[in-house]
Amino acid sequence: MRQDSGSGVAEREILEEYLEGYAQILEEVAATGRRLSRDELSSRRNLGERAAEAGFGLRALVRTHLIAARDAWPRGRDDSAEEALAAVQQAVDAFAEGYERAQRLAVRQEEAARREFIDDLLYGRSDLGRLAERAERFGLRLSHEHAVAVARGPVAYDEGDAVPRQVEQALISRFGDRSILLTTKDGRLLCVAPGHQGEVLTHFAKQAHAATDGGQVAIGRPQSGPGGVVQSYEEALSTLEIAERLGLDEPVLRAAELLVYPVLARDRQAMADLVHNTLGPLTTARGGAEPLLDTLTAYFDSGCVAAEAARRLSLSVRALTYRLERIHKLTGANPADPTHRYMLQTAVIGARLLAWPAEQL
C-alpha cells in the first residue's frame, strides 16, 4: 500500500520494485559499453506497465530512476560516463513507453466502459439497481433529479473529437466535476447534470453553441429517479425534432417552454384531421398549398402584423393582403378574425409538425 507524502522512504521502497535489474544493467553497460538487449528493454516496458497499473505517477518513477542511476554510477572510469548515460536514456525511455502504453489501454477501457454505461442508461438495457451502482463511478446519483441537454452541430461528433473536448474543458474549468457527465451520442453532444444546477446546462449550451459553429441545443426538464435521465434526454431530442419541423432557429431551446407542441402532436390522428379539414382546401389554389401555408406561418410568427409578415416574405403589403383574402375564401376562416385565428394557427402548427403537405396525412 502506498504511503502519503510524509512517508517518502516507504514510498521509495515501493517504487524500487519497478527498478528490478536496473542497477545491474547500468553496471554491465558501464563495464562493457554495450547497448541494452531486446529482453532488457522489454523488461523495462513491462515494469512501466505495472507501475502505471498500480497508479504511480510517472514523475516520481523517473525521479526514482535517476536516484538509482546516481547510486549505481560507475566510479573511477571517466570513459564509462557516456555509456552509462546512454543506458539510463534507453532504460527510462523503454520504461516510459510501457507506462504510456498502459495508460492508453486504461483510457480505452475507460472509454469503452463509459460508452457501455451511456448506452445502457439511455436505452434502459440494464437492471436499475446495477445501473445506479455503475452511475456512481461516473459521478451520477440516479436517485436524485437530473436534466439533460443535447447539442447538434453541422457534423457528427465522437467522444474523442476536439469539439467535445473543448466543451468539456470549459465546463470543468468553471464547475469542476460537480457530478457532470459529458459525452456524445449519435453524433450529438450530451450533458447530464443535477437537476438543481441549471447553470451547468446553461453554460454547456453556450459553449456547445459556440464550439459547433452555431449548433442548436435543447434542454430537457429535470426528472427524478433512475429513469429520469432517459426521460429528460428523450424530451431534449423531441424538442430538437420539433424545432427542425417548425423551423425554430433559436440557439437554445428549453423543453419546458415548448410543452404545447408535444401536447398538440400527442394525438396524431386528431391533429391530422384538423389540418385536413382546416387547411385541405388550400391545395386547390394555383401553385398548391405551400405559398399560402408559408403566408400564414409568417403572419402568425410576426404577431399578425401584416407589414412585418410582408417583409419576411419579401412581398408588398397589398400582395400579402390578397393572399390572406384568398385563404379566407378557400377555407372559410379569416386569419384577421380573432375567433378564427386560434383554429388556423393551431392547424398551421400541426401542418409543420406533420410535414404537410409534403407528406400525406
C-alpha positions in Angstrom: 0.0 0.0 0.0 1.4 3.4 -0.9 2.1 5.9 1.8 1.3 9.6 2.0 3.9 12.1 1.0 5.1 12.3 4.6 6.4 8.7 4.3 8.8 9.2 1.4 11.1 6.4 2.5 8.4 3.8 2.4 7.2 5.1 -1.0 10.7 4.9 -2.4 10.9 1.3 -1.3 7.7 0.5 -3.1 8.8 2.4 -6.2 12.1 0.4 -6.2 10.0 -2.6 -7.0 9.8 -1.2 -10.5 13.6 -0.9 -10.8 14.3 -4.6 -10.8 17.6 -5.3 -12.5 18.2 -1.6 -13.3 21.4 -1.2 -11.3 22.9 -4.4 -12.7 22.2 -3.2 -16.3 23.9 0.1 -15.6 26.9 -1.7 -14.1 27.3 -4.1 -17.1 26.8 -1.3 -19.7 29.4 0.9 -17.9 31.8 -2.0 -17.9 31.3 -3.3 -21.5 29.9 -0.2 -23.4 27.2 -2.4 -24.8 23.6 -1.3 -25.5 20.6 -2.7 -23.7 19.4 -6.0 -25.1 15.9 -6.6 -26.5 15.0 -8.6 -23.4 16.2 -5.9 -21.1 14.2 -3.2 -23.0 11.1 -5.5 -22.9 11.5 -5.9 -19.1 11.7 -2.1 -18.7 8.5 -1.7 -20.7 6.7 -4.4 -18.6 7.8 -2.7 -15.4 6.5 0.6 -16.8 3.1 -1.0 -17.5 2.9 -2.5 -14.0 3.8 0.9 -12.4 1.1 2.6 -14.4 -1.5 -0.1 -13.5 -0.5 0.4 -9.8 -1.3 4.1 -10.1 2.1 5.6 -9.5 2.9 9.0 -11.2 5.5 9.0 -14.0 7.3 11.9 -12.5 8.0 10.1 -9.2 9.1 7.0 -11.2 11.5 8.9 -13.3 12.9 10.6 -10.3 13.5 7.2 -8.7 15.3 6.0 -11.8 17.6 9.0 -11.7 18.4 8.4 -8.0 19.1 4.8 -8.7 21.4 5.8 -11.6 23.3 8.1 -9.3 23.7 5.4 -6.7 24.9 2.9 -9.4 27.1 5.4 -11.3 30.4 3.9 -12.3 33.4 5.1 -10.3 37.0 5.6 -11.4 36.4 5.4 -15.1 35.8 8.7 -17.0 35.2 6.9 -20.3 32.2 5.0 -18.8 30.0 8.0 -18.2 28.8 8.3 -21.8 27.8 4.6 -21.9 26.1 4.9 -18.5 24.1 8.0 -19.7 23.1 6.2 -22.9 21.9 3.2 -20.8 19.9 5.5 -18.5 18.3 7.1 -21.6 17.4 3.7 -23.1 16.1 2.3 -19.8 13.9 5.3 -18.9 12.6 5.6 -22.5 11.6 2.0 -22.5 10.0 2.3 -19.1 8.1 5.4 -20.1 6.9 3.7 -23.3 5.5 0.8 -21.3 3.9 3.3 -18.8 2.3 5.2 -21.6 1.1 2.0 -23.3 -0.7 1.0 -20.1 -2.2 4.5 -19.8 -3.5 4.4 -23.3 -5.1 1.0 -22.7 -6.6 2.2 -19.4 -8.1 5.2 -21.3 -9.6 3.0 -24.0 -11.0 0.6 -21.4 -12.5 3.6 -19.5 -14.0 5.0 -22.7 -15.5 1.6 -23.5 -17.0 1.3 -20.0 -18.3 4.9 -20.3 -19.8 4.2 -23.7 -21.5 0.9 -22.5 -22.8 2.8 -19.4 -24.3 5.6 -21.6 -25.9 3.1 -23.9 -27.4 1.1 -21.1 -28.5 4.3 -19.3 -30.3 5.9 -22.3 -31.8 2.6 -23.6 -32.7 1.1 -20.3 -30.9 -2.2 -21.1 -29.7 -2.9 -17.6 -31.1 -3.6 -14.2 -31.8 -0.3 -12.5 -30.1 -1.2 -9.2 -26.9 -2.3 -11.1 -27.2 0.8 -13.3 -27.3 3.0 -10.2 -24.1 1.4 -8.9 -22.3 1.9 -12.1 -23.5 5.5 -12.3 -21.7 6.5 -9.1 -18.4 5.7 -10.9 -19.2 8.5 -13.3 -20.4 10.9 -10.6 -24.1 10.4 -11.0 -26.6 9.5 -8.3 -29.6 8.3 -10.2 -31.9 8.5 -7.1 -31.6 12.3 -7.5 -33.0 14.6 -10.1 -31.1 15.1 -13.3 -31.6 17.1 -16.5 -30.1 16.5 -19.9 -29.0 18.9 -22.7 -28.4 17.8 -26.2 -26.5 19.8 -28.8 -26.3 19.2 -32.5 -24.0 20.8 -35.0 -23.3 20.8 -38.7 -21.4 17.5 -38.4 -21.5 14.4 -36.2 -19.1 14.3 -33.2 -17.4 11.4 -31.5 -16.2 11.5 -27.8 -12.6 12.0 -28.6 -13.1 14.8 -31.1 -11.8 18.3 -30.5 -15.3 19.9 -30.1 -16.4 17.6 -27.2 -13.0 18.0 -25.5 -13.3 21.8 -25.8 -16.7 21.9 -24.3 -15.8 19.5 -21.5 -12.7 21.5 -20.6 -14.8 24.7 -20.4 -17.3 23.0 -18.1 -14.5 21.6 -15.8 -12.7 24.9 -15.7 -15.8 26.6 -14.4 -17.6 24.0 -12.3 -15.0 21.2 -11.6 -16.6 17.7 -11.8 -19.8 18.7 -10.0 -21.3 15.3 -10.9 -21.4 16.3 -14.6 -21.3 13.7 -17.3 -20.5 14.9 -20.9 -20.4 12.5 -23.8 -21.6 12.0 -27.3 -24.5 10.0 -28.7 -25.5 9.5 -32.3 -23.2 12.4 -33.3 -24.6 14.9 -30.8 -23.1 16.3 -27.7 -24.9 15.3 -24.5 -24.5 16.7 -21.0 -26.1 15.3 -17.9 -26.2 17.4 -14.7 -28.0 17.5 -11.4 -31.5 19.0 -11.8 -30.9 21.8 -9.3 -27.8 23.0 -11.2 -29.4 24.7 -14.1 -26.4 27.0 -14.6 -24.4 24.0 -15.7 -26.6 23.2 -18.6 -26.9 26.9 -19.5 -23.1 27.1 -19.7 -23.0 23.9 -21.6 -25.5 25.3 -24.1 -23.4 28.5 -24.5 -20.2 26.6 -25.0 -21.7 24.0 -27.3 -23.3 26.6 -29.5 -20.0 28.4 -30.0 -17.9 25.2 -30.4 -20.2 23.7 -33.0 -20.3 27.0 -35.1 -23.8 27.9 -34.2 -25.3 24.5 -33.4 -28.6 24.2 -31.6 -29.1 23.0 -28.1 -32.2 21.6 -26.4 -32.5 21.3 -22.6 -34.9 18.7 -21.1 -36.8 19.2 -17.9 -35.3 17.9 -14.7 -36.6 14.4 -13.9 -36.0 12.3 -10.8 -35.3 8.6 -10.3 -33.3 6.1 -12.3 -35.4 6.7 -15.4 -35.2 10.5 -15.0 -32.1 10.8 -17.2 -33.8 8.9 -20.0 -36.9 11.0 -19.8 -35.0 14.3 -19.9 -32.8 13.0 -22.7 -35.8 11.9 -24.8 -37.5 15.2 -24.1 -34.5 17.2 -25.3 -34.3 15.0 -28.5 -38.0 15.6 -29.1 -37.5 19.3 -28.7 -34.8 19.3 -31.3 -37.0 17.4 -33.7 -39.9 19.8 -33.1 -37.6 22.8 -33.7 -36.5 21.3 -37.0 -40.1 20.7 -38.2 -41.2 24.1 -37.1 -38.1 26.0 -38.4 -37.3 27.3 -34.9 -33.8 28.8 -35.1 -33.2 29.9 -31.5 -29.7 28.7 -30.3 -31.1 27.3 -27.0 -34.5 25.6 -26.7 -36.0 24.6 -23.3 -38.5 21.8 -23.4 -40.4 23.4 -20.5 -41.1 26.4 -22.7 -42.3 24.3 -25.7 -44.7 21.9 -24.0 -47.6 23.0 -26.1 -46.1 21.3 -29.2 -45.8 17.8 -27.8 -49.3 18.1 -26.4 -50.6 19.1 -29.9 -48.7 16.2 -31.5 -49.7 13.6 -29.0 -52.9 12.7 -30.8 -51.6 12.5 -34.3 -54.9 11.4 -35.9 -56.8 14.3 -34.3 -54.1 16.8 -35.5 -54.2 15.3 -39.0 -58.0 15.7 -39.1 -57.7 19.3 -38.0 -55.1 20.1 -40.7 -57.1 18.3 -43.4 -60.4 19.9 -42.6 -59.0 23.4 -42.0 -56.2 23.7 -44.5 -57.0 21.0 -47.0 -58.8 23.5 -49.3 -55.5 25.3 -49.8 -54.3 22.5 -52.1 -56.8 23.7 -54.8 -55.1 27.1 -55.1 -52.8 27.8 -58.0 -49.3 26.8 -57.0 -50.6 24.4 -54.3 -50.9 24.9 -50.6 -47.2 25.7 -49.8 -47.3 29.5 -50.7 -50.4 30.1 -48.7 -49.2 28.0 -45.8 -46.0 30.0 -45.7 -48.1 33.1 -45.7 -50.0 32.0 -42.7 -46.8 30.9 -40.9 -45.1 34.3 -41.5 -48.3 36.2 -40.5 -48.7 34.3 -37.2 -44.9 34.4 -36.4 -44.9 38.2 -36.8 -47.7 38.6 -34.3 -50.4 39.1 -37.1 -48.7 42.3 -38.2 -49.2 42.5 -42.0 -46.3 44.8 -42.7 -43.8 42.6 -40.8 -45.2 39.4 -42.4 -44.9 41.0 -45.8 -41.3 42.0 -45.1 -40.4 38.4 -44.1 -41.9 37.1 -47.3 -40.4 39.8 -49.5 -43.9 40.8 -50.6 -45.8 44.1 -50.7 -48.4 44.6 -48.0 -51.0 44.6 -50.8 -49.8 41.2 -52.1 -49.9 39.8 -48.6 -53.4 41.1 -48.0 -54.5 39.4 -51.3 -53.1 36.1 -50.1 -54.9 36.4 -46.7 -58.2 37.1 -48.5 -57.6 34.1 -50.8 -57.0 31.9 -47.7 -60.3 33.2 -46.2 -62.2 32.4 -49.3 -60.8 28.9 -49.7 -61.0 27.8 -46.0 -63.9 30.0 -44.8 -61.7 31.1 -41.9 -60.4 34.7 -41.7 -56.8 34.9 -40.3 -57.5 38.5 -39.2 -60.6 37.5 -37.2 -59.7 36.5 -33.5 -62.5 33.9 -33.5 -60.9 32.1 -36.4 -57.2 32.8 -35.6 -56.7 30.1 -33.0 -58.0 27.3 -35.1 -56.0 28.4 -38.1 -52.8 28.9 -36.1 -53.2 25.5 -34.4 -53.7 23.9 -37.8 -50.6 25.6 -39.2 -48.5 24.3 -36.3 -50.0 20.9 -36.9 -49.1 21.1 -40.6 -45.5 21.9 -39.7 -45.3 19.1 -37.2 -46.7 16.6 -39.6 -44.6 18.0 -42.6 -47.8 18.6 -44.5 -48.4 19.0 -47.5 -45.0 17.4 -48.4 -46.2 14.2 -46.6 -49.6 12.7 -46.9 -51.8 12.8 -43.8 
